[in-house]
Each structure stands twice: as C-alpha cells, then as structure tokens.
Amino acid sequence: LGGAKTHTTISGVAHRAFDNDVEALAQVRNLFDYLPLNNDEAAPQVPTLDTPDRCEEALESIVPADPNMPYDMTELIKLVVDDGELYEIMPAFAKNIVTGFARMNGKTVAIVANQPLELAGCLDIDSSVKAARFVRFVDAFNIPIITFVDVPGFLPGTDQEHNGVIREGAKLLFAYAEATVPKLTVITRKAYGGAYDVMSSKHLRGDINYAWPSAEIAVMGAKGAVEIIFRGKNSEEDTHRYTDRFANPMVAAERGF
C-alpha cells in the first residue's frame, strides 16, 4: 500500500529510494564498490591521496562546548574518513542513528554513529533495529566497525516502553557483543547509562575505545545525578563539583573502559 517514501522513512523495509533507474543503478554500483564478492574475500582497497597523518583542525571545534547544543555527526565523520565520503544506508529511516560505509587508508569500514540532530541522539526501537541489522551484516563480511558515540540514553516514554524498547535495544547489544570484526569506538560527547553500554563499549568487547577530551561517560548528566544524590537540591556548587570529578573520560580510562 505504501510507496518508496513510506518504506524508506516509516517502515524501514526499503533502504534507499532514487528518482530514476539510472541513478538507482549508479548508486548500487557505488555500494558494491565497498563490499567484497563474498564473505571469504576481503573488501576492495581503493587508492587514495588522503594520507593517514592528515591534520584536521576543524575537529577541535566541531563538537559544541554546550552539551545541549546539537551538531551534525555526519560532518564529523566526513572529516575523519578518506576523502570526506560517507555512503549512508537507510539515511531517511531512524535518523537518530547513522549507518553507512566509508574508507580508511583506502580500506572499507562500517560506520555506526548517534546523530545529535535527531532526538538528541537517543536510541529508540527503530534506531536499535537499524543499527543491529547493519552490525550483523558487516560482521558477516568481515568489515571493521567504527562507532561514534554521543548518546544521552534510550528514548523515554510509554510508546517505546509498550512496544518493547528493552527487547529491541537488546538486539543492538547482542549484535555488537557477537561481532568478531575489529571494533573501534570514539566517544565524542555524551555516553550515558545503558545506551553507552550498547554502543560498542568495552563491556561488549570493543577492541579500542577513544574519547574526546570533553566527553562524559556516566550513568546520567551531572544535573540529574546531583538532584538524586542531594535529594532534590540542585546547588550550582555541587553540580560544578560533580562535573569536575565525573563528567570527563578520565575515570573510565583509569578503569580500562
């Protein structure tokens, strides 16, 4: 009953839609360029002039200092990968998570990333299933996974609760835990609670985990934590003290996370 727009934006049945058959065939060829012929072969390596030691000064300022200000995660990804090229899979469905292919030093890598422009980057049912299917696919073809994390948690609400966000979120957790390909994780800003665990954390056998100097790895944000600890009192002094002590990646780094 639904057309291309319905199934690429709402149902998630179709991965992408194009204006005509010529563009569709060209984009299919582009996708195949990232993939191996079968699961026993390596993905094709493409020559590139983009050197691994390239210095990208824009990365110093692309993540806002204000933790509540959104930014486009795809722009950050394009600054990191070869030639600024990212081929997104299901870009119009569950926009709060980005999945796609890129290259590093000419070799194919899979990208999974929270998107702060949509739902503040929260995980929900659709984004969990979208990412889980993608992780399992690339694991089957031996493609390494790079995960960019900026997630404040799972999306709250009775709609998510009644439709099984715990069940569907567990699919992403299981996909990462089961994946045997190399897994590199970069925390750009927020990594809170169970959603942090799900996004290729060390607890799910992530191989290498990096964090921005300003990243926050915690159960929740400083303001909410202070209100609980001090029983509803949200003193600015306590919030600043908590932020200085815990709202940084060093505590997690000390524990090997």
N, C-alpha and C positions, 0 to 999 in steps of 0.2 A: 504493500500500500504506500510505503514511503519512497521518496526519490533519493538521489545522491546526497542531497543536503541533510535529509533526515538521518541517513545511515552513517554519515561521516561526522555528524555533530551531536546526535542524541543517542542513537542505539549503539554506535561503535562497531557495527557489523562491517562497514567498509573502512579501509584505512586512509584512502585519499580520493579526491574527485578532481577531474580536469575538464576544461572547456571543450576539448575535442579529442578525437582519436590520435591525432598526430602528436599532441602534447603528452597524452597518456602513454603512448609507446616510447617516446623520448625519455619520460620520467621512469618508466620500467627499466629501460636500459641503464639509466643512471643508478637505480637501485642495485641492479645486478653487478655493477662495477665494484660495489662494496662487498659482495658476497663470494664465498668460494663455490666451486662447482658442486661439491658435496661435502659431507662432514669429515671426510678423510683427507681433504686437501686444505691448504692454507688460503686465506683470502688474498686476492691480488695486491701486490705492492706497487704503488704509483710513484714515479719520480717527482720530486718536489724541490723547489728552491727555498722553501720555508725552513730555515735552519732550526734545530732544537734549542740553540742558545739565544734565540731571538729575545730581545728585551722589549716588553710591552708595558710602557709606563701607565697606560690607561687603567691597568688592573689595580693600581694603587687607589683610585678614586671611584671606580665603578660601583662598589658596594657602599651605599649611603651610611653615614655615621649614625643617623637616626634609625633605630631598629624597626620603626613602624613605617618607614618610607619604602614603597615598592621600587623595584628596578627590574629590567628585562634580563632574565638569566640567559636567554639565547645570545644576547650581545656579549656577555661574559664568556660563554662557551666559544664563540667565534673568535675571540681574542686569543684563546688558548690553542685551538686546533689548527691543523695545516690550512693555510690559505683562506682562513675565515669561512670555510664551507661546512655547513651542517645540513644533512638530509633528514628532515623530520619524518617520523612515522606517526600517523594519526594526529596531525597537528591541530585539527579542529575539534577533537573529542577529548574531554577531560584535560582542558588546557592548563590546569594547575600542576601538571607534570609534563615534562618534555622527554620524549624518547626519539632516538634517531641514530644515524651513523655519521662518523667523521673519520679523519685520518690523523695519526700522529707519526711523524717521520715517514710518511708515505704508507703506513700500515693501517688497516681498518680497525676502528674501535667503536664500541657501542656507548652511547651517551644516555644516561638517565639523570634527570635533574628536576628539582622542585622549581616552580615558576611563581615568584612572589607577586607578579602582576595579576594572578588569578587566585581568588580565595586566600590571599596572603601566603600561598604555597602549601596550605594544609592538604593532608592526604584525605581522600574520601573513598567511597566504594569504587567509582569509575576509574579514578586515577590509580588505585591499588591494583585493579584487574589489568588495566592497560600496561602498567609497568611490569607486573608479574609475567604476563604473556611475552613481553618483549625480552625480559631477562632469560626466560626459559628458551626462547628461540635462539638468541645469540650464544647461549651456553651450548646448545646442540651443535653449533657450527664453529665452536672454539674461538669466538671473538671476544677479546678482553673488554671489560666493562669499566667505564669511568663514571662515577656518580658524584654529582654536585648537589650539596645538601643545604637547603635553607628552609627548614620546616618547623613551624610552631606547634605542631601536633596533628591529631586527627580531627576532622571537622565535627564539631558537636551538633547535637540536635536529635529530636525523636525520629525524624525521617531516616537519618543514617542509622540510628540505633535499631529501628524496626526492620530495616532492610538488610541488616547483618554486616555492619561495617567491621565488626571484630572478625567474622568469618572471612570476609573478602580481603581485609587487611592482612590476615594471616597468609594469604596466598603469596603476597609480595615477600613477606618474611621468609617463607619456605623456599621461594624461588632463589633468593639471594643465598640462603644457607646451603642449598643443594648445588648451586653453581660451582663448577670446578675450574673455570677460567680465571685468569688474573683479574683481581678486583681492586681498583684504586678509588679512594673516596676523598673528596675535597669539601670540607665544611666551610661555606662562605660567610654565614652569619648565624642563624638560629638552628639549634639541633636539640629539640626539647622532647622529653618523655619517651613514650613508646614509639612515636614516629621516628625519633632519632635511631632507635634500635633497628627499626625496619629498613632504614635507608643504608644498607651495606656497612653497618658499623663493625667494629672489631668483634663484637659479640656474635656476629653472623659470619665469622671467618673472613672478614675483609683483610686483604693482604697488606695494603699500605694505606694509612689514613692520615691526611693532611688537614690543617685548619688555617683559615685566615687569622692573623693576629687578633682581630676584633671578634672572632667567633665566640658564641656562647653555647656551651654543652652543659645542659642541666635538665632537671625534671620539669621546670617551668621558668617563666620570666621572673626577674628579680622582684617586681612589684607584687605579683601574686604570692610568691614564696614568703615575702616579708609579712603580708597580711595574715597568712596562715601561722607562721612562727610566732608572731606577736599578737595573735588573736584579734584580728581586725584593725589593729593600729598600723597605719602605713606612714610611719615617720620618714621624712626625707633622709635623715641621717642614717637610719637603719637600712634603707634602700641602697644608699650610696655604699655603705659598708659591705652589704651583701654583694653588690655588683663588683666591687673591687676584689672581693675574696673569691667569688664563684663564677661570675659572668665572664669567663675567659677560658681558653682551651688548655691552660697550663695544668689545672687539676686533673683533667682527663689524661693529659700527656704523661703526668707523673705516674699514673696507674697503667700506662701502656695502652690506652684506648684511642 
